[in-house]
Amino acid sequence: VGYSQLLAEPDIPTSEEELHEYRLAIDNNSFLLKHTINNILTATMLGKSNITPQMEIIRLNDFIGPESNFGKDIIDKNQMQLGPGPVDLDVRADATLLTRVLENLLINASNFSNGSEPILMGWRECKEDGYSAEIWVQDNGIGIKPEYQNLIFDKFFKADSFTAGCGLGLYICKSFTELMGGKITCESIVGEGSTFKLK
């Protein structure tokens, strides 16, 4: 709001570089606000059990592979690195729910990284417990304290009250993953980063 008010003031001398910075701030925060509102609405729907997955066969290489540009409009394109997996690996999932899960994981990874460290997303074949594939999102950010790692998927839980969001992203990730018959886990080391694995 402050940036938009500055742009509305014609008498304040502002360079083109500053104007660009203001526009980026407005754009980024508008995206985060929309994302937060969507998460609140989704959590409300989950509480009423109004979501039924529309399962289909999804080829992961087409869905999140190099040609898909998945995630490029969510985090900085220079920060995103893809560790592609088998080109012919298929999963049975709801495309919309899977998209929301991965978007939330990428946004979290970006929020808890310093912006210069890469965020890695990839997939592999996984035959554990009847699953067919594992997708992961890995960051080199601040990590999660061991005492919080069992709480991060709880509704409204935030390890840091100063971080953007309202503590619903990982709750939605877990809920959507389980609705599709999957499982989500986290491995994290404080000061080294976190890896979220979606089976």
SVG drawing of the C-alpha trace seen along z (x, -y; Angstrom):
<svg xmlns="http://www.w3.org/2000/svg" viewBox="-19 -18 43 70">
<polyline fill="none" stroke="black" stroke-width="0.4" points="0.0,0.0 2.8,-2.4 4.5,-1.8 1.2,-2.4 0.7,-5.6 4.2,-6.8 3.4,-6.1 0.3,-8.1 2.2,-11.2 3.2,-13.2 5.4,-15.7 7.8,-13.2 11.1,-13.0 11.6,-9.3 14.1,-7.6 13.2,-5.0 15.1,-2.5 13.0,-3.3 9.8,-3.1 10.8,0.3 11.5,1.4 8.1,0.1 6.3,1.9 8.1,5.2 7.2,4.8 3.5,4.2 3.5,7.2 5.2,9.6 3.1,8.6 -0.1,8.8 0.8,12.3 1.5,13.3 -1.8,11.7 -3.7,13.6 -1.9,16.8 -2.7,16.2 -6.4,15.6 -6.6,18.7 -5.0,20.7 -7.6,19.4 -10.5,20.2 -9.0,23.7 -8.6,24.4 -12.2,23.5 -13.3,25.9 -11.1,28.6 -12.8,28.1 -16.2,28.8 -14.9,31.8 -16.0,30.1 -13.0,31.2 -13.1,34.4 -10.0,35.2 -10.4,35.7 -7.8,38.3 -6.0,38.8 -2.8,40.1 -0.1,37.4 3.3,37.7 5.6,35.9 8.1,34.8 5.3,33.0 3.8,31.6 6.9,30.2 9.7,31.1 12.1,28.7 9.6,27.8 6.7,27.1 8.2,23.9 6.5,25.0 7.3,22.7 8.9,19.9 6.0,17.5 6.2,18.3 9.8,17.8 12.7,16.1 13.6,18.0 17.3,17.8 16.7,19.3 14.8,22.4 16.8,25.5 15.2,28.6 16.7,32.0 14.6,33.9 13.8,37.6 12.6,40.3 10.8,38.9 8.2,41.7 7.2,41.8 3.4,41.5 1.4,40.9 -2.2,41.0 -3.2,37.7 -5.4,34.6 -3.6,32.0 -5.1,29.0 -4.4,30.3 -0.8,31.4 -0.2,27.9 -1.3,26.3 0.9,28.6 4.0,27.9 3.3,24.1 3.0,24.0 6.3,25.9 8.1,23.6 6.8,20.4 7.9,21.8 11.3,22.6 11.7,19.1 10.4,17.5 13.0,19.3 15.9,18.8 18.0,15.7 17.3,15.4 20.7,16.3 20.7,20.0 19.1,22.3 15.8,24.1 15.8,27.6 12.7,29.6 12.9,33.0 11.3,36.5 12.3,40.1 10.7,43.6 9.7,44.8 8.4,48.3 8.1,47.9 4.7,48.8 2.9,49.1 3.8,45.6 5.1,45.0 7.0,41.8 8.5,39.2 8.7,35.5 11.0,33.3 11.5,29.6 14.8,28.7 16.2,25.4 19.4,24.3 17.7,21.9 17.4,21.5 16.1,25.0 13.5,26.1 14.3,26.8 13.8,30.4 11.1,29.6 9.0,27.9 9.3,30.6 6.3,32.6 4.2,29.4 4.8,27.7 1.9,29.5 -0.6,28.4 -3.2,25.7 -2.0,22.1 1.4,23.3 4.3,20.9 7.8,21.4 8.5,17.7 5.8,15.1 7.7,12.6 7.5,14.7 4.9,14.0 1.8,16.2 -0.7,17.5 0.5,21.0 -1.8,22.8 0.5,23.7 1.9,26.9 -1.4,27.9 -3.0,27.7 0.0,29.6 -0.6,32.5 -4.4,32.4 -4.3,32.4 -1.5,35.1 -3.5,37.4 -6.7,36.7 -4.9,38.1 -3.6,41.1 -0.1,39.8 2.3,38.9 4.4,35.9 7.5,35.7 10.2,33.2 13.9,33.5 15.6,30.4 18.8,29.3 19.0,25.9 21.3,23.6 21.5,25.9 18.0,26.1 14.9,28.4 13.8,31.1 10.1,31.8 9.3,35.2 5.9,36.0 5.1,39.6"/>
</svg>
